[in-house]
Amino acid sequence: MPRLDLSADVVALTRQLVDIESVSHHEEEIADAVESALRTLPHLAVTRRGHTIVASTDLGLGERVVIAGHLDTVPLNDNLPARLEDGILHGLGTCDMKGGDAVMLKLAADVTAPNRDLAFIFYEAEEVDSVFNGLRKLTESDPDLLQADFAILMEPSNAAIEAGCQGTMRVDVRTTGERAHSARSWKGVNAIHLAGPVLARLNDYVARQPEIDGLTYHEGLNATGIRGGVAGNVVPDECVVEVNFRFAPDRSEADAEAFVRDFFEGYDVTVTDLAAGALPGLDRPAAKAFVDAVGGGVAPKFGWTDVAQFTKLGIPAVNFGPGDPMFAHKQDEHVPTEHVERCERILKEWLS
Amino acid sequence: MPRLDLSADVVALTRQLVDIESVSHHEEEIADAVESALRTLPHLAVTRRGHTIVASTDLGLGERVVIAGHLDTVPLNDNLPARLEDGILHGLGTCDMKGGDAVMLKLAADVTAPNRDLAFIFYEAEEVDSVFNGLRKLTESDPDLLQADFAILMEPSNAAIEAGCQGTMRVDVRTTGERAHSARSWKGVNAIHLAGPVLARLNDYVARQPEIDGLTYHEGLNATGIRGGVAGNVVPDECVVEVNFRFAPDRSEADAEAFVRDFFEGYDVTVTDLAAGALPGLDRPAAKAFVDAVGGGVAPKFGWTDVAQFTKLGIPAVNFGPGDPMFAHKQDEHVPTEHVERCERILKEWLS
C-alpha cells in the first residue's frame, strides 16, 4: 500500500494522490492510503464504509462543517503519472478532484484545534451511476455522520465559491408512426417527420434565468440525442428525442417534471433521470460567514454536483475547490498549484 | 452437387430450387445445378460468368426476348426447407424469386422451338450491394449476351405486369452546431434543434404523381433515419437526417439530384446512393405484344428493380413474376402455386 506523507506541502500531496490510480470502482488502494494516514491523527475519529472514509472532530464547539471530496476519477486517458510544469500540475484527477482531497488532508493534519467541529468525507464512485455514489450511500446508511451546519464540496470551481447547483432531468420524447416500404411510403406514417414539431418547440424555447439569493441561474432545455430508423428502405415507426432539462434550484423535481410534460404536451414523454438542484442557501449564518472569509464574489453553479446531497439533508452547501471545471474529464486535465495553495490558505484561516 | 429434375412440374421444381440454400455470396451450388441442367438442353448455348448463367437460342428469328431472374436470397430466418400447404409454397426464396427461376427453367426445357429467340439469365447477388450484382456485371462484361427487343424480369409482381420502376436516391442532410456542456448550453449551438426545419420541410412535402404511358407513378421523400448526440450532458454539434427519395421514371438521376438539393436548399446535402428508374416502355412493339398476351391491366412498379439495368441498354423491360412482393424478405415468405403455374402457362403460350 502506498503511504501518504501528510507533512509534505499541499502540491506534493496532490501529486501523491494523483499517482495512486483510482478509476471509479477501483478506489480500494487510495482509500486504504487515506484511511491509514487519517488514523495517525489522534484528534480525529475515523469511520469507513466501503471505500468511503469519514474523519471527524468532536470538540463540542456548537457548529459543525463538513468538507467533502470524491476519491475516484474517470478512466485513464494516457494521462498518468502527474507532471508539474510552470506552476501547473497535469494528470488524471489533478482537477477533478485530488487537489481538493489534498487540501482536505492538509486541513485534517494541521488544523488540530479548529474553531468549528469538522468532518472530512473522502468518498468513492462519484463519476459513475449514482447508485454507487459513496456520499449518497452515506446519506442513507449514516446520516448522523453528515449532520452539520454547513458543507463545502471541494469540486473544482476555480478556487472561488459557486453556490447551490442546478437540477438535471432527462426525458425521452417519443413519436410513433407506422412502418411501410419507402417505395410505397404513403402506406405508412413517418415517425421521424412527426418529431419535427418537437424540435421546433426546442428551437423556440426561451431559457428562464431566475435570481436566487442574488445569483442569476440559467436554465436549459436541449436535445442531447435523437434516434430513429429501421433500414434505408423503410418508413420508420418510431423516433426518440433525448432531452436534458437543467433547471434552477428554485424548482422541485415535481415542478421540473410538470414543466417538461407541459412543454411537450401531446407527446409521449418518459422520465429517465431526475435529480433536484440545491438552493445556494447564502442566507444561512454559516454560509454567510464562509463567503465573508473567502472574500470576492459568489457565482451560481450551473452543473449538478453532490452539493444537492447536502440540500436533501437540509444542510446549506457550496462548491469551493481548486481547478477549472472546464478541464475536468479532459485528456489534458490540470490544476494550477496556486489554486490548491489558495484553497488551503483560505480554509486554514477560516477554521483556525 | 444437387441435381435439378427439369421434367418435374413447375411447383416441384420451385421446391427443388428453394431447398438449395443460396444466400447472397453463396450461389455456387445452385449455379452449378442450374448450369448442368441447362447443359443437357441441346437447343441452348450456355455461358457462365462467376455464378451467373446465360442460356440462349440462336434461331435467327428476328426478335429476341430476355427473361431474367436472380438466384440468391436474403439471409436465412429459420424458414427452410420449403413447405407446401393448401396451395401455398412457404420458405426462403419461394417468392423472391425461385418461383420465377423455376418458370424460366421449365420454359428453357419445354419451349424447344420458340417463336422468338430467347435468352435466359440466372444471376447472382441481387440482394446485396450493387457492385456484386451479376446482371449489372453482365451489362458491363458481356453486353452482347443481353441484346434483345424486350426483357422480362421475373421479380414477384403477383403474376401480373408491373411496368418500369421508380428510381431511388439516398442523401444525408447534415446540420452543424457547436458543442457545449448541457449545463451551460447557451455557450453552444444545438445541431439537433437545427434539424427541426429539415423535418418540417419533409412534413410539408407533397408527392408528385405523374402519369407515364397511362400508368400513375407516385414519388416519395422520407427520412429513413436520423442520428445525433454525443453524450447525455453534451449539446451536440452534428445531426444527420438520412433521406430516401423514390422518383418517377421520367426523372433522370441529375434531375432527381437537382430536385433534392433544391428541396433542402441551405443545408449540407451528401448523395450516398443514386439509381435511376426505368420508363415503362409500353409503346414499344415487343412490350405491347406481351401486354396483349398476358391480358388484364398493367400496374406501375414503385420499387426499384433490375429492369433499370435493361433500360440503361435501351431495352424495354417489365416485371412479371409469381408472388406478392409484400412477402419478399419476410420470415413467412411464400408463393401461391397458382401464380407459378399461371406465369408458366402465359409465357409458354406467348413464346410457342
Boltz contact constraints between the chains, C-beta under 6 A:
constraints:
  - contact:
      token1: [A, 182]
      token2: [B, 222]
      max_distance: 6.0
  - contact:
      token1: [A, 182]
      token2: [B, 224]
      max_distance: 6.0
  - contact:
      token1: [A, 182]
      token2: [B, 244]
      max_distance: 6.0
  - contact:
      token1: [A, 183]
      token2: [B, 246]
      max_distance: 6.0
  - contact:
      token1: [A, 183]
      token2: [B, 302]
      max_distance: 6.0
  - contact:
      token1: [A, 183]
      token2: [B, 303]
      max_distance: 6.0
  - contact:
      token1: [A, 184]
      token2: [B, 302]
      max_distance: 6.0
  - contact:
      token1: [A, 185]
      token2: [B, 220]
      max_distance: 6.0
  - contact:
      token1: [A, 185]
      token2: [B, 222]
      max_distance: 6.0
  - contact:
      token1: [A, 190]
      token2: [B, 222]
      max_distance: 6.0
  - contact:
      token1: [A, 192]
      token2: [B, 223]
      max_distance: 6.0
  - contact:
      token1: [A, 192]
      token2: [B, 226]
      max_distance: 6.0
  - contact:
      token1: [A, 193]
      token2: [B, 199]
      max_distance: 6.0
  - contact:
      token1: [A, 193]
      token2: [B, 202]
      max_distance: 6.0
  - contact:
      token1: [A, 193]
      token2: [B, 203]
      max_distance: 6.0
  - contact:
      token1: [A, 196]
      token2: [B, 196]
      max_distance: 6.0
  - contact:
      token1: [A, 196]
      token2: [B, 199]
      max_distance: 6.0
  - contact:
      token1: [A, 196]
      token2: [B, 200]
      max_distance: 6.0
  - contact:
      token1: [A, 196]
      token2: [B, 203]
      max_distance: 6.0
  - contact:
      token1: [A, 199]
      token2: [B, 193]
      max_distance: 6.0
  - contact:
      token1: [A, 199]
      token2: [B, 196]
      max_distance: 6.0
  - contact:
      token1: [A, 200]
      token2: [B, 196]
      max_distance: 6.0
  - contact:
      token1: [A, 202]
      token2: [B, 193]
      max_distance: 6.0
  - contact:
      token1: [A, 203]
      token2: [B, 193]
      max_distance: 6.0
  - contact:
      token1: [A, 203]
      token2: [B, 196]
      max_distance: 6.0
  - contact:
      token1: [A, 220]
      token2: [B, 185]
      max_distance: 6.0
  - contact:
      token1: [A, 222]
      token2: [B, 182]
      max_distance: 6.0
  - contact:
      token1: [A, 222]
      token2: [B, 185]
      max_distance: 6.0
  - contact:
      token1: [A, 222]
      token2: [B, 190]
      max_distance: 6.0
  - contact:
      token1: [A, 222]
      token2: [B, 235]
      max_distance: 6.0
  - contact:
      token1: [A, 223]
      token2: [B, 192]
      max_distance: 6.0
  - contact:
      token1: [A, 224]
      token2: [B, 182]
      max_distance: 6.0
  - contact:
      token1: [A, 224]
      token2: [B, 229]
      max_distance: 6.0
  - contact:
      token1: [A, 224]
      token2: [B, 232]
      max_distance: 6.0
  - contact:
      token1: [A, 225]
      token2: [B, 229]
      max_distance: 6.0
  - contact:
      token1: [A, 226]
      token2: [B, 192]
      max_distance: 6.0
  - contact:
      token1: [A, 226]
      token2: [B, 226]
      max_distance: 6.0
  - contact:
      token1: [A, 226]
      token2: [B, 228]
      max_distance: 6.0
  - contact:
      token1: [A, 228]
      token2: [B, 226]
      max_distance: 6.0
  - contact:
      token1: [A, 229]
      token2: [B, 224]
      max_distance: 6.0
  - contact:
      token1: [A, 229]
      token2: [B, 225]
      max_distance: 6.0
  - contact:
      token1: [A, 232]
      token2: [B, 224]
      max_distance: 6.0
  - contact:
      token1: [A, 235]
      token2: [B, 222]
      max_distance: 6.0
  - contact:
      token1: [A, 244]
      token2: [B, 182]
      max_distance: 6.0
  - contact:
      token1: [A, 246]
      token2: [B, 183]
      max_distance: 6.0
  - contact:
      token1: [A, 302]
      token2: [B, 183]
      max_distance: 6.0
  - contact:
      token1: [A, 302]
      token2: [B, 184]
      max_distance: 6.0
  - contact:
      token1: [A, 303]
      token2: [B, 183]
      max_distance: 6.0
